[in-house]
């Protein structure tokens, strides 16, 4: 993985009582501050938000006070779709698909796909 390609982004996670940081979507890995997080084996890229405005928008409209916003570095993915473990890549959803199906909480054009994410 070429960490020199890292870009600045934002990640919104749910802070759980156990102290773990879960993504907004249940099907993704647990995040840890100052550690790189990768997609689960057999799953597609992770999602990040490219603007602070989009991250604040999701945090305010996400429907739960446990949402926390983090700055992050991310490695842009060469994949153009997100898919869950056990699904086929061709059945995955593009960032635009995710935004269109979540208009109340995601701003259009502000979601990127990542092969690795580092919260800080």
N, C-alpha and C positions, 0 to 999 in steps of 0.2 A: 504494500500500500504506500502510495506517495503522499506523505504528510505535508510536503511542501505545497500541495494543491489546496490545503485547508482554507476555508472561507469562514467569515464571521456570520453567525446566525443566532436564532433564538429557539428555545425548546420549552414548551409548556408541559409540565408533568403534574401528576396528582401525588401529593404528599400523604402517605398513609400513616396510620397510628403506629405502625411498626417502625417507622422512620424510613421505609423504602420509598423510592421515587419511581412510580409507575407511569408509563406514557398515558396520554388521554385515551388511547385505544388499548383495550385489555390484551390484545394479541401480540404485544411487543415485549422486548426484554426490559428488565429493571435497569434503571440508570443509576450511576454513582458519580458524585462530583469529583472532578480531577482524574477520572478514569475514562478511557475510550470505551464506548459501547458499540457493539456490532449487531447486525441482524442475526436472529437465531438461524442455526443451520437449516437450510431448506426454505428459508423465507427471503423475501426481497428486501429492498432498501428501507431505511428508516426515513421518517419525514422530519423536516425542520422548517421553521418560518424564516424568511429572509429579511424581514423588517421588524423593528421593535413595535411599530404601530400595529402590525398584524398579530404579534404575540400578545399585546395588551388587549386587543379586540377579542381574541379567543379567551384570554383570562377572565375578562369581564362578562362575556356571554356564555361561557362554558357550563354554567348551571351548578357549579359546586365551589364552595369557598376553599376547598383543599387544593385548588390549582395554583401552581407556583411557576413563575417565569424565570428562566435561566438564560444567560448568554452562553453561547457555545461556539466551538469550532466544529466544522463538519467537512468531510471529504465528499465532494459531489460524486454521485453515482453515474455510471455509464448506462445503467438500466433506466428505462423510461416508465416503468410501472412498479407499483407496490403489490406484493402478494404475501399471503400468510403461509406458514409452514403447512405442507400437505396440499397446497393449491398449485396450479400450473402458472408459470409466469405469464403466459398468454391470457390468462383469466384475471390478471391483476388490473389495478386501476391507475391511471395516470394522475399526476398532481392536479391537472385541470378537472378530472373526474371527481376527485376527492373534494375539491373546492366547490364544484357545482352541486354536489349532493349535501354539502354542509354550509350553504350560503349564510345561514344565521350566525355562524361562528368563525368561518374562514373568509378572509379577504381574497378576491381573485388575483392570481399572478404572484402570490407571496409564499407559495409552498415549494420547497426543493426536496429532492430525493438524495439520500446520503448513504454511503457505504460504511461510515463510522461517524460517531458524534462524541464530543468531549464537552461535558458541562463544566462551567466554572462560575 
